[in-house]
Amino acid sequence: SVQFRDPLFTAERNRALEIAEKIISSGMKFEWGCETHVNCLDEDLIDKLYESGMRSVNLGIESEDADILKNASRASAPKKREIEIIDYCHKKGINVAAFYIFGLPEDTKESILKTISYAKKLNTLVAQFFIFTPFPGTPYYDKMKENIFEKDFEKFDAFTPVFSHEKLSSEDLERLKEKAFVSYYFRTKYFLKNFKKIIL
């Protein structure tokens, strides 16, 4: 199998279609996965990618709150559309990994709890919960420099709090991250849907 590590594999729709067409016409039979965003997917495109062997897709959902995403300059899709695209992938037999971010500048405990609930509603095979990290060399690092308390760059790993959040302590973020992982994967609904995939 192959994983295309382009962060937005389907951003150029025609290029993605061309790759799929060439895989199909070559007669090669293999499974592959990619990373992209809901805004860069539609049902017809998914059909062609599936025909060429796509069996997994990583999607950045990030937050349940569209306003928090907008104010953090993060790409957002209408929730109705996110649900439609992910349900369509599930029906096709495509495994979905959804990525979420806790601790965006305007996040609160309540907004993060809503994101956890939303993740459970989407019920993807994989849900990955990250802590917002202003990586060195990015505009957000420069913007938040005064609030960054961590000096060890090895801890800029997207799982460790590295800056002082206005509304959430580092302990809050750690607890919410732990709650997200435990409450997501230890659910009857998750187990029943993914039992065969987990066992096999």
BELJO-V916145 format. One record per helix or strand. SS is the DSSP state (alpha for helix, beta for strand). FROM is the first residue (numbers start at 1). TO is the last residue. Records with the same first field share a line. If there is no record, write none. Layout:
SS->FROM-TO ; FROM-TO
This chain:
beta->2-4 ; 32-36 ; 54-62 ; 95-102 ; 126-131 ; 148-148 ; 163-163
alpha->13-26 ; 38-40 ; 43-51 ; 66-71 ; 79-92 ; 109-122 ; 139-143 ; 145-147 ; 153-155 ; 170-185 ; 188-199
